[in-house]
Amino acid sequence: MPLDNRPIPRFISDASQHGIPHGRFAERLASVFRDACSEIHDLPEGTEIPNEIVWFPERAWSGRVWIPASANGTAVLEEGAEEQPIEFFGFVTFIQPEGGDPEDFRASVDFTDVVASENPDWAIDLGDEVIGKWQGENGREADITLIWGRSLVRDAFAASAEIDELTVDQDPLFSDRFTLIAPDALKNYGDDAYLDIYLWNSRGKQVARESLYDIEEVESSEEAPGPGDK
């Protein structure tokens, strides 16, 4: 077998074992998520923290479990303006000791006024955040990125993450939702490479594709967009 000229990490996280959180455990996660919502420094005054939270499948990586989430709300973003839809988005992460109870709960949450309900042309409603770093040889590196999404098209069965046409993670959909953990923003292998997210039907036919970035914007900027951009 020839040497691999691009030895980047692939399929680095555990597959989802439980799917969408529910019951008392979901309530515990919700408490952590809402606390993080209330700590957003630029949250408009008077914005109510939503009670209903949409959970995504859990994935485990680097000794932690990661569970993305989103919640719809409304806010007055400019003085004198009307309320408009916003979305809280982020994740809850914790350590799951073998044979023990979950511990060390943490959350990262932000909000956006760019929401799926106002963008009928979207095929996938995506969120992402960098959760680690991969260091290769000779300065090669990538951002280990948590990606979550909701299918807005029919017949989607599974999602995959690809970088430069190389599949680096995949996950079945749970209630139209998926979670991926994959290397992104691959540097020093020639041209920088960025993730594309694909949706597939049960027959293996592509039904949607989205980039995490506006590629033209990335190419014209010295720095790629930050994590969690919607």
C-alpha distance (Angstrom), angle and dihedral (degrees) to the residues before:
residue distance angle dihedral
M1 . . .
P2 3.84 . .
L3 3.80 122.1 .
D4 3.80 115.9 -87.4
N5 3.81 108.5 -114.2
R6 3.80 91.5 -162.0
P7 3.82 108.4 38.9
I8 3.80 98.2 178.6
P9 3.83 124.0 155.9
R10 3.82 116.2 -89.3
F11 3.81 131.7 -175.0
I12 3.80 90.8 0.9
S13 3.80 99.6 158.7
D14 3.78 132.0 70.2
A15 3.79 115.5 -101.9
S16 3.78 117.4 -106.2
Q17 3.81 109.1 -81.1
H18 3.81 100.6 -176.3
G19 3.82 107.3 22.1
I20 3.81 116.0 -151.2
P21 3.85 115.0 13.5
H22 3.80 115.0 -116.8
G23 3.79 143.3 167.0
R24 3.79 123.1 18.5
F25 3.77 93.3 -15.7
A26 3.80 90.9 56.5
E27 3.81 88.1 51.0
R28 3.80 90.2 53.9
L29 3.79 91.2 49.2
A30 3.81 89.9 47.8
S31 3.80 91.5 56.0
V32 3.82 90.6 54.5
F33 3.83 91.5 45.2
R34 3.82 94.2 49.5
D35 3.79 92.0 48.1
A36 3.80 88.4 55.0
C37 3.82 90.6 48.2
S38 3.79 90.8 55.7
E39 3.81 90.5 53.0
I40 3.82 96.0 57.3
H41 3.80 102.1 125.0
D42 3.81 98.0 -146.8
L43 3.81 98.3 39.6
P44 3.83 107.6 137.3
E45 3.78 113.2 -104.7
G46 3.78 113.5 -97.0
T47 3.81 95.3 21.8
E48 3.78 109.8 145.5
I49 3.78 119.2 -132.9
P50 3.83 106.7 -121.6
N51 3.78 120.9 -117.0
E52 3.80 97.0 -155.2
I53 3.81 113.6 72.7
V54 3.79 126.6 -174.9
W55 3.81 112.1 -141.3
F56 3.77 127.9 -156.4
P57 3.82 128.2 -151.8
E58 3.79 116.1 -73.9
R59 3.80 122.6 -115.3
A60 3.82 127.5 -172.8
W61 3.80 125.4 -140.7
S62 3.80 137.0 151.8
G63 3.78 93.8 9.0
R64 3.80 95.0 -53.6
V65 3.80 137.7 93.7
W66 3.81 115.3 -129.7
I67 3.82 122.7 -157.3
P68 3.81 117.9 179.9
A69 3.79 120.8 -151.8
S70 3.78 142.6 -179.5
A71 3.79 135.6 -168.0
N72 3.78 132.5 -170.2
G73 3.78 122.2 -129.2
T74 3.79 143.6 147.1
A75 3.79 132.0 -116.8
V76 3.79 141.9 174.8
L77 3.80 100.3 -120.8
E78 3.82 97.2 -179.8
E79 3.78 128.5 35.3
G80 3.78 111.0 -97.3
A81 3.80 93.6 12.3
E82 3.79 126.5 118.3
E83 3.76 123.8 -101.2
Q84 3.78 114.5 -88.0
P85 3.79 134.6 -171.6
I86 3.80 119.1 -85.3
E87 3.77 132.8 175.9
F88 3.78 127.6 -141.3
F89 3.80 109.8 -148.1
G90 3.78 136.8 175.6
F91 3.78 140.1 87.9
V92 3.78 147.2 -88.3
T93 3.80 118.1 -134.4
F94 3.78 131.9 -173.3
I95 3.79 144.2 161.8
Q96 3.79 117.6 -102.3
P97 3.83 109.4 -158.9
E98 3.79 114.2 -154.0
G99 3.78 106.9 -95.7
G100 3.82 92.3 -1.4
D101 3.78 140.1 94.4
P102 3.83 122.8 -85.6
E103 3.79 114.3 -90.5
D104 3.81 143.5 175.6
F105 3.81 96.0 43.9
R106 3.81 115.1 -165.0
A107 3.78 133.6 171.5
S108 3.79 138.6 -162.9
V109 3.82 116.7 -163.6
D110 3.80 136.9 168.5
F111 3.79 134.8 162.7
T112 3.79 137.0 -129.1
D113 3.79 137.3 -170.3
V114 3.83 90.8 -148.3
V115 3.79 99.4 95.4
A116 3.80 135.5 169.7
S117 3.80 93.6 -120.0
E118 3.81 89.1 64.0
N119 3.82 94.0 46.1
P120 3.82 110.4 59.9
D121 3.82 91.5 170.5
W122 3.84 92.6 67.1
A123 3.80 117.3 109.7
I124 3.82 95.6 -173.1
D125 3.80 129.1 26.0
L126 3.82 101.3 -143.3
G127 3.79 136.7 -170.6
D128 3.79 129.0 177.8
E129 3.77 142.5 175.0
V130 3.79 133.3 -179.0
I131 3.81 109.7 -115.9
G132 3.80 101.7 171.7
K133 3.78 148.7 -9.4
W134 3.79 134.5 -106.7
Q135 3.79 118.8 -152.8
G136 3.79 119.3 -160.9
E137 3.77 131.6 178.1
N138 3.81 124.5 -60.2
G139 3.81 95.6 13.1
R140 3.80 95.2 -50.7
E141 3.77 111.9 148.2
A142 3.78 146.3 158.5
D143 3.80 138.5 -165.0
I144 3.80 112.1 -113.1
T145 3.78 100.3 -135.9
L146 3.78 134.6 -165.3
I147 3.81 109.3 -142.7
W148 3.77 126.0 -174.4
G149 3.75 131.5 174.9
R150 3.76 150.6 165.6
S151 3.77 123.3 -133.6
L152 3.80 114.6 -122.0
V153 3.81 93.8 -176.8
R154 3.78 132.2 74.4
D155 3.80 126.9 -98.6
A156 3.81 97.7 18.3
F157 3.81 109.3 157.0
A158 3.82 106.2 165.7
A159 3.81 141.0 9.3
S160 3.79 130.2 -141.4
A161 3.80 135.8 -170.7
E162 3.81 117.0 -140.8
I163 3.78 131.0 -175.3
D164 3.78 117.0 -168.1
E165 3.84 89.2 -14.4
L166 3.82 91.7 -54.2
T167 3.81 115.7 121.1
V168 3.81 109.1 -131.0
D169 3.82 101.0 170.1
Q170 3.78 141.4 2.2
D171 3.79 137.1 -175.7
P172 3.80 137.1 -179.5
L173 3.79 117.4 -115.7
F174 3.79 120.0 -103.8
S175 3.82 111.0 -160.0
D176 3.84 89.4 -21.3
R177 3.84 90.9 -51.0
F178 3.80 133.3 110.2
T179 3.79 141.4 178.2
L180 3.80 127.2 -152.6
I181 3.81 134.7 -179.2
A182 3.78 114.2 -160.7
P183 3.81 145.1 143.1
D184 3.81 114.1 -89.5
A185 3.81 136.2 176.6
L186 3.81 92.2 35.6
K187 3.80 109.1 -162.1
N188 3.82 138.0 -166.7
Y189 3.80 97.0 21.7
G190 3.79 90.7 104.8
D191 3.80 111.6 -80.7
D192 3.81 114.8 21.3
A193 3.80 112.0 -102.3
Y194 3.81 129.9 -149.8
L195 3.77 135.5 -165.0
D196 3.78 127.6 -92.3
I197 3.79 120.4 -164.5
Y198 3.81 120.0 -144.0
L199 3.79 133.3 -167.8
W200 3.81 120.0 -152.4
N201 3.78 133.7 -169.4
S202 3.80 123.2 -131.2
R203 3.82 90.5 -90.2
G204 3.80 92.4 57.2
K205 3.80 95.7 -105.1
Q206 3.81 118.4 141.5
V207 3.81 111.8 -115.1
A208 3.82 100.7 171.2
R209 3.79 142.1 7.3
E210 3.80 130.6 -169.0
S211 3.80 134.1 173.2
L212 3.78 119.8 -137.2
Y213 3.79 86.6 -132.6
D214 3.76 144.4 34.3
I215 3.81 95.2 -104.3
E216 3.81 93.7 -154.8
E217 3.80 89.4 54.1
V218 3.81 91.6 49.4
E219 3.80 92.7 50.1
S220 3.80 93.1 48.8
S221 3.81 95.2 47.3
E222 3.78 130.7 73.2
E223 3.80 89.7 -138.2
A224 3.77 130.3 41.8
P225 3.82 118.8 -122.1
G226 3.78 115.3 -82.3
P227 3.78 125.6 -102.8
G228 3.76 120.2 -81.0
D229 3.83 94.7 30.4
K230 3.77 110.2 155.3
